[in-house]
Amino acid sequence: MKPDMPRIADFIIGGTEKAGTTSVFTYLGEHPGVCGSSSKETDFFRHEYSGNPYQDRASYARHFSTCSKRARVIMEASPGYLGEAATVAPRISELIPNAKLLFILRDPVERLYSSYNFHKGRLDIDKKIHFENYVDKCLAFDRGEADADELGLGEWYLKMLRFGCYAEYIRNYNAYFAGDQVKIMFFEQFTSDISGFMKELSIFLRIDINFWDNYEFRKTNVTFSGSNKMLHRAAITVNNRLERVLRQRPRLKHALVRLYKMINQAREGYDPMPASANETLKLYYRPHNEALRKLLGKEHLPGWSC
């Protein structure tokens, strides 16, 4: 890269949603060898990419304007990149052919339920839509039996079911990037051994692994609901508008979220998944999980229910 060329990401956390990407982005952002984008999810390769290499490099670079030349790794994290691999993979390859990519995969049954509760907590999904009903809507959309308008949900949330069919999306990235550029890790590994997960990732990124020995791993992006709906909606709006400011100050954001929860949190977490929906989803994902297992050359997928 020429000295006067603006720096852009050379490492991308590309998915998947509700698999710890926010936490990993936050933790890496505090490593002295890493600098993250001003907003975690730039979604540049989904929404801003034009195909003009000069224009795209300049536009993309604006997301990393706060990064110094001393940072070894420049990163962003847009979980939507995995599910839209057919479009996004060739775009990343064109603009950043030497990029390293991380995909954190989670048991797709648990991931869908977590996604549903997260978006319901953010008021994206009406609380009157119970999970069984949500799964039925996603299946109808997936089979082409009804469109988003007929189902009364945004298309993105209906695609969440299909986004758990990981093998087809990983194949897209494998077609454009060498094996040593793509790292596949598991959410279940992350939750059972955060330090070990971060050290393994640090080896992939070639940054100091000893940083994590005394690091305080704080919870981030935990699903919770608000007692007062209007106040909760206002808090979400403020959080979105201050994303660029708070993303550079994770400790401040952590303190503000903790304070907000004291004021307006109804509950943290969610009820167990209904058994009938669990069985329906296991049946749906079984062949896709088997395809992933074979693709990755693994005997089993760690901690997955199907």
N, C-alpha and C positions, 0 to 999 in steps of 0.2 A: 504493500500500500504506500502510495506517495505521501510525504510528510503533510502536504496541504489537503489531503483527502479527509473528509469528515469520517469519524469512526462510527461503525454500525455494529450490530450484534454479531458475535461469532459463536454464540451459544444460545439455543432456543429451547425452552421448556414448552413442548408442543401439546401436552395433554397428559391425562384426560381430566375432565371436570370432576370435582369432588374426590380427588385422589392425592391431596396434599400439595398441589402445585403452589398455592399461596404461601404455605409454610416454607417450602423449599426455597422459593424465590426470596422470601423475607430473610431466612437464615443466610443464604448465599450473599445477599446484599450487604450483610454486616461483615463479610470476610474481606480483609484488606486487599485481596487480589482480584476482587470482583466488583463490577459496577452494573447496576440494573437500570432499566428504562425508567423514565420519570413516572409512567403509569405501568403497572404490572402487565396488563393485557393491552398491548398496542393494537392487536388484531390487524396489523398493517397488511399482511399478505391475504387477508380476507376482504378488506374494504378499501385500502388506499392504493394498492399496487396498480400500476398503469401499464407496465411493459416497457417503458422508456427507462433504460438503465441509469442515465444521468439524473433524470427527474426523481426516480424512485430512490436512488441513493441519498439525494439531498433531503427528500421528504422523510425517509426512514431515520436519517441521522438526527433529525430534530427530537426524536424520542430519547436520544442519548446525549443531549447537549451538556448535561451536568457531569458527564464522565471525564475523568482526567486521563492523560496519556499514560499514567503510571499503572492503570488498571490492566491486569493481565487478561481478564475475561470481561467481555461486555455481553450482557444477557437481557432477554425479555422472556415473558411467560404468557402465552395465549393458548389456553386449553382447547379452544375451538379449532385449532390447526389439525388435530388428529382426525376428527370427524369429517373435515372437509379436505382430506388428504389429496384427493384427485385433482383439486384445483390448487391447493397450497404448496404441495411438495415440489412441483416443477417451478413454481415462482421462487421459492426459497433457493432452489438449486441454481436458478438463473442469476439471482442477485448475490447469493453468498454460497458459492459452490463448495467451500471448505468448512461450512458451518458444522458444528456439533449439535446434536439434537437429543433431548431426553423425553421419553414417554413413560409416565408412571401409570401403570395399569392396576385396576382394582376389580375385584369380583363384580361383574357387571350387574348382578342382581342387587347387591348391596349398594353399588354406585347409583343405580337408577332410583332407589328408594331415598338415598341421601340427597340426590339432585332434586327430587320432588319436594322433599321437606325443606331444603334450602330455598328453593324458588317460591314455595308457599310462604315461608317466613319473610321473604323479601316482597311479598304481595304480587309476584308475577303470576302465580297460579291461585285461583280463587279457593279459599279455605273450604268452600262447599263441595269441591271436587275431591272425593275420597280417593285413596290410592288405587283401590280396585277399579274404580271408574276411570282414573287416569291411565292405568295400564290398558284397559279396553280401548280407550281413545287412541293411545299410541299404536296398538296392534291394528286398529282399523285404518289408521293413517299409513302404517307400514305396508299393509296389504293393498293400499290404493282404493279402499272402499269409501273413503270420505276425505275431504280436504280440511284445511285448518279452520276455515270459516264455518263449515258445517259442524265441526267438532268443538268450536268455541274456545280454541286455544291457539297461542302463537306457534307457528311452524317449528321454531327452534326447539320448543319444549316437547313437541311431538316427535322430533328427530332423536331425542335423547335415548329412546329405546334402541334404535339402530346404531347409535354411536358406541354401544357396548360390544359391537361385533368387530373386535379389534383387529383380527387377522387381515381382513381386507384392506384396512387403512395402513397397517404396518407394511404390507406388501408394496403399497404405493411409494412409501418413503424408501424402501429397500431398492426400488427401481431407479432412484435418483441419487442415492448416497451410499458410499462404501460402508462395509460392516463396522469399521472402527469409528465411524462418524455418528452412528445411531446407538443410543444406550436405552435398553429396556429395563425398567425396575418395577417393583411392586409396592403398592400402598401398604399391604400387609407386612412387608419387610420394614417399611418406614415406621409404622406404628409399634412394631415389636422391638426395634433397635434403631432409634433415630440417629444416634452418634455413628453407628456402624454404617448406616445408609449414607450419611453425609460424607464419611471418610471414603467410601467406595466411589461416590460421585466426584469427590475431590481428586482422586487418582485419575479418573476419566478426564477431568478438566486440567490436570497438572498444576494444581494449587496446593498450598501447604495443608496437610491433613491434621497437623497438630493443633490447629486453631480450635478444633471442636472439643479438645480435651477439657477445657474449662468454660465452655460456652453454655449459656442458659437458654434452653429450648422452651420458648413460650408458645402457648396455643394460639393459633391464628385462624380466622375465618370459620369459627365454630357456629353451627346452625343454632339459631334461637329465635323465638317469637316475641313480639312486643305486646305489652298489656293494652296500651292505647294505640289504636290503629293509625290515627292521624299523626301522632307524635312519631310513630315508627316510620311512617312514610316520609315525614320531614327529615328524620335522621338519615334515612337512606339517601335522600336527595343531597343533603349536606355532605355526606361521606363521598358520594360520587363526584361532587364539585371540587372537593378538597383532596381528591385522590393524588394528584401530583405533589401536593405539599406533604401530605401525611405519609406517602410511600417512601419519601426520603427521610422520614423520622419515625421509624417503626415503634420505638419505645413510647413516643408521645401518642401514637395511634392506639397502642395497647392500653395505655392509661385512660384515654378518652372512651374507648369501648368498654372498659371495666366500669367506668363511672356511669356510662349510659345504661349498662345492664342493671346497676344498682337502682336506677330511677325507673326504668320502663321494661325490664325483662319479665316476660310472663313465665317462660321456662327455657332451659337449655336442653338440646337434644330432642328426641321424639320417641313415640311409642314403638314397640316391636312391629315388624312387618306382618300384615295379615297373611295367614298360612296359605290361603287359596291363591293370592297373588304371587307368593313366593314359589309355589309349585308351577304356576303358569310360566313364570319367568325362567325358572330352571330348565323347563322343557324347551323354551324358545332359544336360550343361549347354549344349550348343550353342544350342538354341532359346531357352533362358532368357537366355543372354548376348546374343543378338540382340534379344530383347525389351527388355533393359536398355539396349542401345546406342540403340535407337529412342526409348525413354522419355527418355533423357538428351540426345538430339539430338547424339550424338557419331559421328564417322566410324569410330572404333575405340576399344577399351578398352585402356588403357595397359599393355603388357607381358603381356597375358593370352595363354595358350597356345591358347585356342579362342574 
